[in-house]
Amino acid sequence: EGEGEGEAAHKESTANNDKEKKPAEEGSGSSSSKKKKKRKKLPNPKLPLGTVLSIEPWKGQQALARRVRWHLTGEEGVYRYGGDGGRYDIAHVDVNDKSTRVRKRHPLPESAEQCAARYGFGAERRYSVLLRLRRAPVASSSTSNGDDKDDDLLEEGEYRRQAILEWPDFGAGVLAMCTFHTDGAVTVEEGELLYGSKDSGWQARFGQPSYAPGTVMVLSPTHSSEGDGDDDNKTLTSAASHYEELLGSSSYSPVALRNRADGKKLRVTSEMRLLRGRHRSSPPASSSSPPSSIRAATPSLEPPPAPFPPP
């Protein structure tokens, strides 16, 4: 009996040892599987990179798009790079050798719209101008028949004069042609630049660095009431009665600028206001004399003469 009890106890102890070993073996198996899962690393996906093949226009504007060939798909496409008012669909980056990480992202270049806005384009501004009329008539030219024709006389009652339109804020002077109409209106057309910077400093007015000739402004006389109001207003009115006010406006669309909101063209409106003396002398003599109501300014009210280029 003693031997039998000893064998039973030995069997129970061996069974208990086996039960204690099983959980240990199961635990070691789970830890090894976790280590294997940690060792597995997913490959980093390659970034959508491409090579610029050429510089392309965008909606008629030169050099505002890029043709790109993508490395993953091999497809080509044209993308904005400053077009539609300064929008960018792609960016210039530097990546590692495996093309899986961006090392450096280069800043986007300044668009033409941002450069113009930095110089004040698009904001309401006021400038002083001075219009100097030439006293002598415009140089005459001969017709095909050999007869001389006075170029300063147009239709009946209308004539024109060369002038210098000075822009003190820009330090420049423009050769202008002024046409005087029978109803008192004056058409001022800006031509070439006589002095001042031609290729820089004009962003605030034209939205580009260089001067743009060809602006046409039609100025019409304004009619203000006299004798109304208090004594101060009457004094100002009497002082201003020696001068005639001309008011006109013009508009244009900048070639290189677009609206960032919708990518459409911009429209710039300018207004010009001039004062001239009411006492004027007679226009140039000719076979058909214009009405006496159209007269040039008298020397007493004219500014000092300005030099003109030879005809």
Buried (B, 14 or more C-beta within 10 A) or exposed (E): EEEEEEEEEEEEEEEEEEEEEEEEEEEEEEEEEEEEEEEEEEEEEEBEEBEBEEEBEBEEBEEBBBBBEEEEEEEEEBBBBBBBBBBBBBEBEEBEEEBEEEEEEEEBEEBBBBBBBEBEBBEEEEEEBBBBBBBEBBEEEEEEEEEEEBBBBBEEBBBBBBBBBBBEBBEBBBBBBBBBBEEEBBBBBBBEBBEBBEEEBBBBBBBBBEBBEEBEBBBBBEEEEEEEEEEEEEEEBEEEEEEBBBBBEBEBEBEBBBEBEEBEEBEBEBEBEBEBBEEBEEBBEEEEEBEEEBBBBEEEEBEEEBEBEEE
